[in-house]
Amino acid sequence: MKVEPLADSDEAIGARARQYIDPDSKEPLFQQVRRFLEQSLLEGRFKPHRPLPSSRHLAGVLGVSRNTVSAAYQELTALGLIESRPRSGLYAAAAVDPESSPSAPAGPGATPPAAPSAHTRGVHTGQVDWGARVPRPLGDDLPHAAAHVDWNRHPFPFLPGQPELGTFPARAWLRALNEALAGPHLSASLRDSVDGDDELLVQAICREILPPRGMSVTPSEVIVTNGAQQALSLLADLLIRPDSTVSVENPGYVDAWHIFRNAGATLRPLAVDAGGARFTRADAAASEFVYLTPSHHHPTSVTTTYARRAAILRAAQSEDALVIEDDFDSEVRFRGRPTPSLKSLDRTGRVIYVGTFSKFVAPGLRLGFIVADAPLIAALRRRRRYLTKHPAGHLQRALGIFIESGEYHRALRAHRRHLVRKWEAVTEGLERHLPFDLPPVPAGGLSVWVSGPPEFDGTRATELARTRGVLVDAGERFYLADPERHHIRVGFNAIPLQAIPRGLELLGEAIREQLAE
């Protein structure tokens, strides 16, 4: 049988192959040969009506063993790029069309094709241009909250959003996890609930979690989420349109701003003072939604007064605005009883309540919930089903057992007592080590908002504190408009009690150094 060679000469074939084949490479040689042949096939150098060179001939041209070429041919046959015809030889598959097939990756020394200037459908001439395909986030101009991913490597992490690992009720939680995989609980833990939630957990939320916050609801008014972040994302995805306006606290919760902005909303800042956020009828007329953290304002920890709450509800009702209440740490109060939720005062169904277990149980468990009128909850279930289906059944059932057994409230009481001691240590230490007066400190929340004189640069102070192993948040990060640099946020959820005095002493040194600059 006479074999027709490639259209190129043997010398040209060898020259092209050197762009793909490197004997010193760690990649197996047959894979390098396969890639060279694949590229040649996709470039149309082998025609479907002409047989491919024999393995012996091609091995001689490429300077490799015959077995290497045979192994490359076998892979290309398995990929469907070449086909074996009985008593005739190997041929390029008829389906290999250089006008529609993606090109193979370039080998060593090869020059990749130029990427198209814009994404167009048709001939693919180079690498995927992800910059053209992936849309730029609509909230790209907003500040980002400090992540502090290495927080546990610092001796003095004054952070509210991370747990103190030694205080987590690990044994009680392990018992709940084990029980959730035994007996009648196993099915609930492992099943596909489609758009439903764990009945035991929802009942526990209705009976044990919500009544102390002033709410009496039915299971049809509750949906479980993967933390408060997913709750806000579901609400934004379902309710917010590109022409929507959302009033938000300024300073406020940065992550919520990104969620609403990426849904297409325009953000409208609301001033916050010692009585909480100010939301008037004029604000309600200018925005369809208002997002608030009234129990303990994020990040200052002030509690919205009853008079202010009543005014917010009147303004929202007068202009038919919806209120999203993020009650992320209402149970963390050190004097008096927790303040009833804004939702508990609502008689019109316009307050949508978002709760979370992250601030007490653990942020890594990612469990939260939404309380709202049943029709909205039903719509959120339909939307969630095709996004994430439902939160993990095992975690839901374990948390339901954890609450129903009484372990949740026992651990919460112990945790609150521990937080009281840390809150007292932080306020006392700040008063001792700050070179300026400490403003009144709210009796709740997981952080203290420190406001200094105009010459105090909180952003620079956080940088100097970090060099001393002290992590605090710069207040400037929490502003949507008119950012102020003379604030820092000192959290105390993550740091051990015994580390607080020394950590605040070092923080005071960093602040004095900044003021001296």
Secondary structure, DSSP 8 states (H G I E B T S, - for coil): ------SS-HHHHHHHHTTT--TTSSS-HHHHHHHHHHHHHHTT-S-TTSB---HHHHHHHHTS-HHHHHHHHHHHHHTTSEEEETTTEEEE-TT--TTTS------TT-------SS--SS---SS--HHHHS---TTTTS------TTGGGSSEE--SSS--GGGS-HHHHHHHHHHTTSTTHHHHHHS--TT---HHHHHHIIIIISGGGT----GGGEEEESHHHHHHHHHHHHH--TT-EEEEEES--HHHHHHHHHTT-EEEEEEEETTEE---HHHHHH-SEEEE--SS-TTT-----HHHHHHHHHHHHHTT-EEEEEESSTT-BSSS-----SGGG-SSS-EEEEEESTTTT-GGG--EEEE--HHHHHHHHHHHHTTT-SS-HHHHHHHHHHHHTTHHHHHHHHHHHHHHHHHHHHHHHHHHH-SS------SBSSEEEEE--TT--HHHHHHHHHTTTEE-EEGGGG-SSS--SSEEEEE-SSS-GGGHHHHHHHHHHHHHHHHH-
